[in-house]
Structures are given as structure tokens and as C-alpha cells.
Amino acid sequence: MIAYIAARITIEVVSAIACFILLRFMAKPFIATGETRYLGLPLGFGFLGASYTFSAISYLPEFNFQNWGWIQLFIRSFAFLLLATTYYFSNSKKKSKTLWTSAIGIIIAMLISIILFAIISPEISRPVYVQYYIFLRFANFIILWYIIINGLKSLIGPIDRTTIVSPFGYIFLSIDQYSSIIWVVDSSHLAHFGGLIFRLLGLAVLLFVSYSVFYSSEKRENTW
């Protein structure tokens, strides 16, 4: 049991660090231009990193707040929703800046409201938590596949060889979400640990793409 807890904390911490590095990379376009349309991706990965941080904290014996799992579950779902919203608005220049800003504001307001509710609400029963767990994991799976399909559409025409692997990062993350459902329903340890491995692979792919696109291009510019 101790070995399992140590392994889970390590995986959650590594996942959180990867997301915060992605946040740093994704924030570069917003810092350079100040345009809010570039804000969705860093916010999305920031919330995703926060969800993994809460997950790691929930395994520590020093923290006995029963609703940690509830909070990280909703933060993760809203992180994926924020990423999907960003991809939705990035596909068309006709969508107004005001509508985009309003959508981001609504998503963040909903997230804060749910977190506050989870903090002040009484302990949630295990059966109720499992029902919401399955529903939100399945919703995450659908949302990620929306991102994947949009990512695949963007590969039509001239593309950078590096970004061609980007959809695989989200595919691996979607496998993690689906594996979590199998784990809860069938108690499959293979699905549980397999999903965690796919999550790390997905984040590794996204890190590779982000490093290649943002850091390498910045290095070339500094060289010139």
C-alpha cells in the first residue's frame, strides 16, 4: 500500500510538473502579443496541472479533506473543456473576441463555484462520487476526441513535421480517461496502471511538440 501511494504521488507530481512546463510554453504567444485568444491553452494546462497537484495532495496522510478527489475531478474536466473551447474558437476568425472572452469567463466562474461548493459541502458518499466520476471521465473522453479531430483537420495541407505528432498526445490522454472508467467499473489493475502510463506518454508528446515549436524557434531567432 505504501509503495502504491508513493508511486501515485510520484506520477501525479510528474504530471503536474509537465503541465506547468506546458503552461510556460503555451503562454509565450500571449505574452508576446497580449491577445486573449492565446490565453486558453496556458490556462487549460495550468488547471490540468492544478488537478494533478490536488490528486497528489489527496494521497498524503497529513491532508484529511475528504473532498480533495471531488475537487481535482472537476478541475480536470474544466481544464479539458477550456482546451476544447480554445480549439473551437481558434478554428474561425469570424467568432468575436467578446464571445471568446465571455466563454472563458463563464467556464472559470463555473469552476470556482463548484470548488467552493465542494469545500463547504458535507462529505460526498462513495456511490455518488463514483457516478460523477464515470460521467466526468466519459465527458473528458468525448472532449479530448473533439480536440483530436480538430487537430487532425489542421494537418490537412502544408504542415510542420513536428506538429504532426501533436494529436497523439491527446489520444494518449483520452486513453487514460477511458482506462479510468474501466478501473472503476471492473477494478482492472491493468487498465488503471496502463492509463497512467498513457497519461505520461501523452504529456511527453505534448512537451516534445511545445519544446520544438516554441523553444527551438525562439533559439533560432536569438541566433539570427
C-alpha positions in Angstrom: 0.0 0.0 0.0 2.8 2.4 0.9 4.6 1.6 -2.4 1.4 2.3 -4.3 0.8 5.6 -2.6 4.4 6.6 -3.2 4.1 5.6 -6.9 0.8 7.5 -7.3 2.2 10.7 -5.7 5.2 10.5 -8.0 3.1 10.1 -11.1 0.8 12.9 -10.1 3.7 15.2 -9.3 5.5 14.4 -12.6 2.2 15.0 -14.4 1.7 18.4 -12.7 5.3 19.5 -13.5 4.8 18.6 -17.2 1.6 20.6 -17.3 3.2 23.6 -15.7 6.0 23.4 -18.2 3.4 23.3 -21.0 1.8 26.3 -19.4 5.1 28.2 -19.7 5.5 27.3 -23.3 1.9 28.0 -24.2 2.0 31.4 -22.5 4.6 32.7 -24.9 2.2 33.8 -27.7 0.0 35.6 -25.2 3.0 37.4 -23.5 4.3 38.4 -26.9 1.0 39.7 -28.4 -1.3 40.3 -25.4 -4.2 38.8 -27.3 -6.7 36.9 -25.2 -7.2 34.3 -27.9 -3.8 32.9 -26.9 -4.8 32.6 -23.2 -6.9 29.4 -23.4 -4.2 26.9 -23.8 -1.9 28.1 -20.9 -5.0 28.4 -18.7 -6.1 24.9 -19.7 -2.8 23.3 -18.9 -2.5 25.3 -15.8 -5.8 24.0 -14.4 -4.8 20.5 -15.6 -1.6 20.8 -13.6 -3.5 22.0 -10.6 -5.8 18.9 -10.8 -2.8 16.6 -10.7 -1.4 18.6 -7.8 -4.7 18.2 -5.9 -4.6 14.5 -6.7 -1.1 14.2 -5.3 -2.1 16.0 -2.1 -5.1 13.7 -1.7 -2.7 10.7 -1.2 -0.7 12.4 1.6 -1.8 11.2 5.1 -1.3 14.8 6.5 -4.3 16.0 4.5 -7.6 14.5 5.6 -10.0 16.7 3.5 -12.5 14.1 2.1 -13.5 16.2 -0.9 -10.0 16.5 -2.5 -10.9 13.8 -5.0 -14.1 15.7 -5.9 -12.3 19.0 -6.5 -9.5 17.5 -8.7 -12.1 15.6 -10.7 -14.0 18.8 -11.6 -10.8 20.9 -12.1 -9.5 18.3 -14.6 -12.8 18.2 -16.5 -12.9 22.0 -16.7 -9.3 22.1 -17.9 -10.1 19.8 -20.9 -13.3 21.9 -21.5 -11.1 25.0 -21.6 -8.7 23.4 -24.1 -11.6 22.3 -26.3 -13.1 25.8 -26.2 -9.8 27.3 -27.3 -9.6 24.9 -30.3 -13.2 25.8 -31.1 -12.6 29.5 -31.3 -9.3 29.1 -33.0 -10.9 27.4 -36.0 -12.7 30.5 -37.2 -11.8 34.2 -37.4 -15.4 35.1 -37.6 -16.0 34.3 -33.9 -15.8 37.5 -32.0 -13.2 38.4 -29.3 -16.1 39.3 -26.9 -17.7 35.9 -27.3 -14.4 34.2 -26.7 -13.7 36.3 -23.5 -17.2 35.6 -22.3 -16.8 31.9 -22.8 -13.6 31.8 -20.8 -15.1 33.9 -18.1 -18.1 31.6 -17.8 -16.0 28.5 -17.6 -13.8 29.9 -14.9 -16.7 31.2 -12.9 -18.4 27.8 -13.1 -15.2 26.1 -11.9 -14.8 28.5 -8.9 -18.4 28.0 -7.9 -18.1 24.2 -8.0 -14.8 24.3 -6.0 -16.4 26.5 -3.3 -19.4 24.1 -3.2 -17.1 21.1 -2.7 -15.3 22.9 0.1 -18.3 23.9 2.1 -20.5 20.8 1.3 -20.6 17.8 3.6 -18.6 14.6 2.7 -20.0 13.1 -0.5 -20.9 9.4 -0.4 -18.8 6.9 -2.3 -21.6 5.8 -4.7 -22.5 9.3 -5.6 -18.8 10.1 -6.2 -18.4 7.1 -8.4 -21.4 8.1 -10.6 -20.0 11.6 -11.1 -16.5 10.1 -11.7 -17.7 7.9 -14.5 -19.8 10.6 -16.1 -17.0 13.2 -16.0 -14.4 10.8 -17.2 -16.6 9.9 -20.2 -17.2 13.6 -20.8 -13.4 14.2 -20.7 -13.0 11.3 -23.3 -15.5 13.0 -25.6 -14.0 16.4 -25.2 -10.5 15.1 -25.9 -11.7 13.5 -29.1 -13.2 16.8 -30.2 -9.7 18.3 -29.7 -8.1 15.3 -31.6 -10.4 15.6 -34.5 -9.7 19.4 -34.8 -6.0 18.6 -34.5 -6.2 16.1 -37.3 -8.1 18.6 -39.5 -5.3 21.1 -39.0 -2.9 18.6 -40.5 -4.5 18.9 -43.9 -2.2 20.9 -46.2 1.3 22.1 -45.6 2.3 21.3 -42.0 5.3 21.3 -39.7 6.7 17.7 -39.4 7.0 18.3 -35.6 3.3 19.1 -35.1 2.1 16.0 -36.9 2.5 14.0 -33.7 0.6 16.5 -31.6 -2.8 14.7 -31.9 -1.2 11.6 -30.4 -0.6 13.4 -27.2 -4.4 14.0 -26.8 -5.1 10.4 -28.0 -2.9 9.1 -25.2 -4.7 11.4 -22.7 -8.1 10.1 -23.9 -7.0 6.5 -23.4 -6.1 7.5 -19.8 -9.7 8.8 -19.3 -11.3 5.6 -20.7 -9.0 3.4 -18.7 -10.1 5.2 -15.6 -13.7 4.2 -16.3 -12.7 0.5 -16.8 -10.7 0.7 -13.5 -13.7 1.9 -11.5 -16.2 -0.4 -13.1 -14.1 -3.6 -13.3 -11.3 -2.9 -10.8 -8.8 -3.8 -13.6 -5.3 -3.0 -12.4 -4.1 -3.3 -16.0 -6.4 -0.6 -17.1 -5.5 1.5 -14.0 -1.7 1.5 -14.4 -2.0 1.4 -18.2 -4.0 4.6 -18.2 -1.4 6.3 -16.0 1.4 5.3 -18.4 -0.6 6.6 -21.4 -1.2 9.9 -19.5 2.6 10.3 -19.0 3.2 9.4 -22.7 0.6 12.0 -23.8 2.1 14.7 -21.7 5.6 13.7 -23.0 4.4 14.1 -26.6 2.8 17.5 -26.0 6.0 18.6 -24.2 8.1 17.5 -27.2 5.9 19.4 -29.6 5.8 22.5 -27.5 9.5 22.5 -27.0 10.1 22.0 -30.7 7.7 24.8 -31.7 8.3 27.5 -29.1 11.8 26.9 -27.6 13.6 25.9 -30.8 12.0 28.7 -32.9 13.0 31.2 -30.1 16.5 29.8 -30.1 16.8 30.2 -33.9 15.6 33.8 -33.6 18.2 34.6 -31.0 20.9 33.1 -33.1 20.0 35.3 -36.0 
